[in-house]
C-alpha cells in the first residue's frame, strides 16, 4: 500500500495515520473540523489536503451513524480503490452501505479494538493498535481486493486481524465494550451524589471501574444508539443479576434484628446463609469469566498448564518463588496459593503448555519441589 486517505482525525483516525506514515505510506487527512486535520498533520500523520489521484485505501474514522453517508460521498468523487472504517458498530452501517452505496464491493467493515480514555488528535499514538485485535467484517458483496486492503491495514498498524460477520461482531462488543462503557458511566455518575469523603478515599479500584467513562459523550451516544439491539439483552441480564444482589443485600443488612425471637432467627439464619451463597456464586462466576480472557499484551489465548510447587512455610520463601517465576517471564499476578499443607504451601503456577517441562525443570534445578499429580486431592 502506497497511499491512503483518512477521513476523521480524532484519536483513532490520527493513530491510524501515524502508524501508516511510519511505514512509509503517503497519507492524506480530512475532517469536518479543519483544526483537527491540521493538528494531525502537525503531528506528522500526513497532509491535510485532498489526494491528487485515487488512493489505495480510504479509512473512514467517523461515528457509526455517519459511515454510509461519508462512504457514499467519497465513492461519488472517486477517492479510493478500496474503503474501510474503524467504527465499533458494524451491522447497521453495513446494511446502509449495501442499500445505498454506489460500489459496496469496494468496502469492508473494520474495527480496531484499541483506544484511550482521552480523545482527539493530540491523544493519538502510532503504537495504539500494536498487538491488539482488529476485526474485519466483509459483507456478501465485499471483493477480495477490498478485504486484502483491510488485512494489510491491520498488519501495517501492528494489529492482529480477526475476520467475522458484522452481526456477530456487534453481539460480542456489546458484552465486551459497549455495556462496560455504559456501566462505567453509570458508576461514575453516582459519584456526583456520593458522600463528601469520596475524593479522600477514592482508590485504584474505583479508578479502574470508571476510567473509560471519560470518553467523548457525543461519540459514545452515537455508538450506544447504533448498537442498542445487541446491548439490550446484555443489560437485561445484568439487571436480573443486580436485582438478585439487591435482594440479598437487603437480607444481610437486617442481620441481628431477629436475635430475640428464636423462630424468626432460624428463618433469618437460613436467609443469611442463602444470601452469602448467592454473593459467593456471583463473585466466583466473575473470577471464572476473567479466566477466559488473555492478559493485556499477551496476544491470542494460548494453551496453559499448571505447575504445582511446594513452598516451605517459612518467611521469605514465597517471595523467593515469585522472584524466580518473574525471572522466567511468567506473570506473578496469576500465581495462586491453593492450599496450606503440613509440609508447606501448595502454589499453582500457570505456564504455557509448550513450555511447562522446560520451566518445571528450571524451577526444579533451582531447588523448588513440584507436587506430583498423583498426590493431588480428587474432587
Order of alpha helices (4+ residues) and beta strands (2+ residues): beta-alpha-beta-alpha-beta-alpha-beta-alpha-beta-beta-alpha-beta-alpha-alpha-alpha-alpha-alpha-alpha-alpha-beta-alpha-beta-beta-alpha-beta
